[in-house]
Structures are given as C-alpha cells and as structure tokens.
C-alpha cells in the first residue's frame, strides 16, 4: 500500500502553534490534498482544509484565517500551520492525498497525528 508520512503533532498549550506536515510517497502526483480530523473516537473524519493543484483552498469556517494550508514548490510536502490553538482543536488529524501513483488514479490516507491542546 502506498503510504504517505505525517509528522508534527503533539501536545500544546492554549495559544501555542503547531505545524503538521504530510509528505507524498515517491511516484505520487498530487491533484488535491486535504487535512481532516476526528475529534470523537470512532467518529467520522471531518474536513479541516483542502488544497488543490491549482492553488485553490477551502477551509472549514472554524479554522479559516487560523490554520493556513500550504505546500512546498515541488508539491510533495504539505503543511497545516495551526495557530492560536484551543482545547477544542484537540483531535487526530489525517492527511489525505488524491491524485496519481505511477500514473494510476490513487487516493491514500495517513495514519493520523494526535494533537492535544491543554487549557
């Protein structure tokens, strides 16, 4: 299975910042990527932010202007800068990549990164 690599989560205090990173596997061409979160164990993953290949970005309203999404010039590493964190942002965050792997349409998910914000 094609596996991307996530990093950057952990424990933060209210008001602090964290940056999540997602590295696409070699051979993967990303058409669009998204950061999702699961706040309730066993619950659904909800979209946080999505970035398309043409640079278009969509955010959930609760994080707009707070969690900028970005990528490197090679379009292989993607970031979510989580600013001014609050306890309600605690969740497992997932990277999702949708594109082509060795020119075959492919979608893959990361294993998730725990983000815990203390008050």
Secondary structure, 3 states (H helix, E strand, C coil): CCCCEEECCEEEECCCCEEEEEECCCCEEEEEEEEEEECCCCCCCEEEEEEECCCCEEECHHHCCCCCEEECCCCCEEEEEECCCCHHHCEEEEEEEEEEECCEEEEEECCCEEEEEEC
